[in-house]
Amino acid sequence: MCEEILIRLDVKHINYLNRIMEGYEYFGVVTTVKDSTGVLRIRVTPDTCKEVQEILANLPIDFDYV
C-alpha cells in the first residue's frame, strides 16, 4: 500500500512542486525531509498514489525517487 513517495530534486524546485500539489487539491502533501539536499516526502493515500506518480512523471523538472 502506497502512503508516501520520497523524491530528491534541486532545492530551487521545492516551492514549485508544492504549488503543483496545491493546484491538484492536495492529492499529495509535500513535506521537506532534508531541505539542504532536496529530499521531499509526498504523503498520499492509496487512492491518489498513482495519480501523484503520473503528475510527477509529467513535470518539467528532474528528480530521483529515494
C-alpha positions in Angstrom: 0.0 0.0 0.0 1.4 3.4 -1.0 1.3 6.0 1.7 4.3 8.2 0.8 6.6 8.9 -2.1 10.2 10.1 -1.4 12.0 12.1 -4.0 15.1 14.2 -4.3 15.2 17.3 -6.5 17.1 20.5 -6.9 16.2 22.7 -3.9 15.1 25.5 -6.2 12.2 23.4 -7.3 10.7 22.6 -3.9 8.3 25.5 -3.9 7.3 24.7 -7.5 6.4 21.1 -6.6 4.5 22.2 -3.5 2.4 24.7 -5.7 1.7 21.9 -8.2 0.4 19.7 -5.4 -1.7 22.5 -4.1 -3.2 23.0 -7.6 -4.2 19.4 -7.7 -6.2 19.9 -4.5 -3.6 18.2 -2.4 -3.6 14.8 -4.0 -0.3 14.7 -2.1 1.0 16.7 0.8 4.6 17.8 0.4 6.9 18.0 3.4 10.7 18.5 3.4 12.8 15.7 4.8 16.2 17.4 4.2 15.9 20.8 2.6 19.7 21.1 2.1 19.7 18.1 -0.2 16.2 18.5 -1.7 14.7 15.3 -0.2 10.9 15.5 0.0 8.2 13.3 1.3 4.9 13.4 -0.5 2.1 11.9 1.6 -0.5 10.2 -0.4 -3.5 7.9 0.0 -3.8 4.5 -1.7 -6.4 6.2 -3.9 -4.2 9.1 -5.0 -0.8 7.4 -5.2 -0.9 6.5 -8.9 -2.2 10.0 -9.8 0.6 11.7 -7.9 3.2 9.4 -9.7 1.7 10.4 -13.0 1.8 14.1 -12.1 5.5 13.7 -11.1 6.3 11.8 -14.3 5.0 14.8 -16.4 6.7 17.6 -14.6 9.4 19.6 -16.5 11.9 19.1 -13.7 14.4 16.4 -12.9 14.1 14.4 -9.8 15.0 10.9 -8.4 13.0 8.5 -6.3 14.7 7.9 -3.0 
